[in-house]
Amino acid sequence: MVAALAGGLDTVASNQAERDLAPLFERTDCDVTIDCSELRYISSSGLRLLLNVYKHVNGHGHHAALTGLNPAGELYEALELAGFFQLFAKE
């Protein structure tokens, strides 16, 4: 399953994204890739949402990956500093 995030993932957007990703949380049978190529900003709420996705997918024996990240960008740096690349595969 692939989920694409775009724009900024602040508190309000994270709440909406969680509702939009509800079908993902109902699945227990697939790997998940999150396309971040259009994501420009992530807050702690956005990080928490990604962590919840990882926990759900990993808890059912599958893999979660992040794709579309610019290694020179601030988003990449934020995810790296938060330790997300130890959890998510980078594609």
Secondary structure, 3 states (H helix, E strand, C coil): CEEEEEEEECHHHHHHHHHHCHHHHHCCCCCEEEEEEEEEEECHHHHHHHHHHHHHHHHCCCCEEEECCCCCCHHHHHHHHCCHHHCCEEC
